[in-house]
Amino acid sequence: MTTALDAARLLASLLATNPSATAVIEEARDDYDAALRTVRGRMRADLAG
């Protein structure tokens, strides 16, 4: 499983080698944000019973 630190290193490396990678990074961030919202929603539903 990739840790947040691994992901940050990968993104930094990608950006350093390819300045146009900004769009890829933004898309990955959007995907991460969506996944985090999903997990939070599931956790709230589990806690609500």
Distance bins in CASP14 RR format, pairs under 12 A and 6 or more apart:
PFRMAT RR
TARGET T0000
AUTHOR 0000-0000-0000
RMODE 2
METHOD distances of the structure
MODEL  1
1 7 0 0 0 0 0 1 0 0 0 0 0
2 8 0 0 0 0 0 1 0 0 0 0 0
2 9 0 0 0 0 1 0 0 0 0 0 0
2 10 1 0 0 1 0 0 0 0 0 0 0
2 11 0 0 0 0 0 1 0 0 0 0 0
2 28 0 0 0 0 0 1 0 0 0 0 0
2 32 0 0 0 0 0 1 0 0 0 0 0
3 9 0 0 0 0 1 0 0 0 0 0 0
3 10 0 0 0 0 0 1 0 0 0 0 0
4 10 0 0 0 0 0 1 0 0 0 0 0
4 11 0 0 0 0 0 1 0 0 0 0 0
4 29 0 0 0 0 0 1 0 0 0 0 0
4 32 0 0 0 0 1 0 0 0 0 0 0
4 36 0 0 0 0 0 1 0 0 0 0 0
5 11 0 0 0 0 0 1 0 0 0 0 0
5 12 0 0 0 0 0 1 0 0 0 0 0
6 12 0 0 0 0 0 1 0 0 0 0 0
6 13 0 0 0 0 0 1 0 0 0 0 0
7 13 0 0 0 0 0 1 0 0 0 0 0
7 14 0 0 0 0 0 1 0 0 0 0 0
7 25 0 0 0 0 0 1 0 0 0 0 0
7 28 1 0 0 1 0 0 0 0 0 0 0
7 29 0 0 0 0 0 1 0 0 0 0 0
7 31 0 0 0 0 0 1 0 0 0 0 0
7 32 0 0 0 0 1 0 0 0 0 0 0
8 14 0 0 0 0 0 1 0 0 0 0 0
8 15 0 0 0 0 0 1 0 0 0 0 0
8 25 0 0 0 0 0 1 0 0 0 0 0
8 28 0 0 0 0 0 1 0 0 0 0 0
8 29 0 0 0 0 0 1 0 0 0 0 0
8 32 0 0 0 0 0 1 0 0 0 0 0
9 15 0 0 0 0 0 1 0 0 0 0 0
9 16 0 0 0 0 0 1 0 0 0 0 0
10 16 0 0 0 0 0 1 0 0 0 0 0
10 17 0 0 0 0 0 1 0 0 0 0 0
10 21 0 0 0 0 0 1 0 0 0 0 0
10 24 0 0 0 0 0 1 0 0 0 0 0
10 25 0 0 0 0 1 0 0 0 0 0 0
10 28 0 0 0 0 1 0 0 0 0 0 0
11 17 0 0 0 0 0 1 0 0 0 0 0
11 18 0 0 0 0 0 1 0 0 0 0 0
11 21 1 0 0 1 0 0 0 0 0 0 0
11 22 0 0 0 0 0 1 0 0 0 0 0
11 24 0 0 0 0 1 0 0 0 0 0 0
11 25 1 0 1 0 0 0 0 0 0 0 0
11 26 0 0 0 0 0 1 0 0 0 0 0
11 27 0 0 0 0 0 1 0 0 0 0 0
11 28 1 0 0 1 0 0 0 0 0 0 0
11 29 0 0 0 0 1 0 0 0 0 0 0
11 32 0 0 0 0 0 1 0 0 0 0 0
12 18 0 0 0 0 0 1 0 0 0 0 0
12 21 0 0 0 0 0 1 0 0 0 0 0
12 25 0 0 0 0 1 0 0 0 0 0 0
13 21 0 0 0 0 1 0 0 0 0 0 0
13 25 0 0 0 0 0 1 0 0 0 0 0
14 20 0 0 0 0 0 1 0 0 0 0 0
14 21 1 0 1 0 0 0 0 0 0 0 0
14 22 0 0 0 0 1 0 0 0 0 0 0
14 23 0 0 0 0 0 1 0 0 0 0 0
14 24 1 0 0 1 0 0 0 0 0 0 0
14 25 1 0 0 1 0 0 0 0 0 0 0
14 27 0 0 0 0 0 1 0 0 0 0 0
14 28 0 0 0 0 1 0 0 0 0 0 0
15 21 1 0 1 0 0 0 0 0 0 0 0
15 22 1 0 0 1 0 0 0 0 0 0 0
15 23 0 0 0 0 0 1 0 0 0 0 0
15 24 0 0 0 0 1 0 0 0 0 0 0
15 25 1 0 0 1 0 0 0 0 0 0 0
15 26 0 0 0 0 0 1 0 0 0 0 0
15 28 0 0 0 0 0 1 0 0 0 0 0
16 22 0 0 0 0 0 1 0 0 0 0 0
16 25 0 0 0 0 0 1 0 0 0 0 0
17 24 0 0 0 0 0 1 0 0 0 0 0
18 24 0 0 0 0 1 0 0 0 0 0 0
18 25 0 0 0 0 0 1 0 0 0 0 0
19 25 0 0 0 0 0 1 0 0 0 0 0
20 26 0 0 0 0 0 1 0 0 0 0 0
21 27 0 0 0 0 0 1 0 0 0 0 0
21 28 0 0 0 0 1 0 0 0 0 0 0
22 28 0 0 0 0 0 1 0 0 0 0 0
22 29 0 0 0 0 0 1 0 0 0 0 0
23 29 0 0 0 0 0 1 0 0 0 0 0
23 30 0 0 0 0 0 1 0 0 0 0 0
24 30 0 0 0 0 0 1 0 0 0 0 0
24 31 0 0 0 0 0 1 0 0 0 0 0
25 31 0 0 0 0 0 1 0 0 0 0 0
25 32 0 0 0 0 0 1 0 0 0 0 0
26 32 0 0 0 0 0 1 0 0 0 0 0
26 33 0 0 0 0 0 1 0 0 0 0 0
27 33 0 0 0 0 0 1 0 0 0 0 0
27 34 0 0 0 0 0 1 0 0 0 0 0
28 34 0 0 0 0 0 1 0 0 0 0 0
28 35 0 0 0 0 0 1 0 0 0 0 0
29 35 0 0 0 0 0 1 0 0 0 0 0
29 36 0 0 0 0 0 1 0 0 0 0 0
30 36 0 0 0 0 0 1 0 0 0 0 0
30 37 0 0 0 0 0 1 0 0 0 0 0
31 37 0 0 0 0 0 1 0 0 0 0 0
31 38 0 0 0 0 0 1 0 0 0 0 0
32 38 0 0 0 0 0 1 0 0 0 0 0
32 39 0 0 0 0 0 1 0 0 0 0 0
33 39 0 0 0 0 0 1 0 0 0 0 0
33 40 0 0 0 0 0 1 0 0 0 0 0
34 40 0 0 0 0 0 1 0 0 0 0 0
34 41 0 0 0 0 0 1 0 0 0 0 0
35 41 0 0 0 0 0 1 0 0 0 0 0
35 42 0 0 0 0 0 1 0 0 0 0 0
36 42 0 0 0 0 0 1 0 0 0 0 0
36 43 0 0 0 0 0 1 0 0 0 0 0
37 43 0 0 0 0 0 1 0 0 0 0 0
37 44 0 0 0 0 0 1 0 0 0 0 0
38 44 0 0 0 0 0 1 0 0 0 0 0
38 45 0 0 0 0 0 1 0 0 0 0 0
39 45 0 0 0 0 0 1 0 0 0 0 0
39 46 0 0 0 0 0 1 0 0 0 0 0
40 46 0 0 0 0 0 1 0 0 0 0 0
40 47 0 0 0 0 0 1 0 0 0 0 0
41 47 0 0 0 0 1 0 0 0 0 0 0
41 48 0 0 0 0 1 0 0 0 0 0 0
42 48 0 0 0 0 0 1 0 0 0 0 0
42 49 0 0 0 0 0 1 0 0 0 0 0
43 49 0 0 0 0 0 1 0 0 0 0 0
END
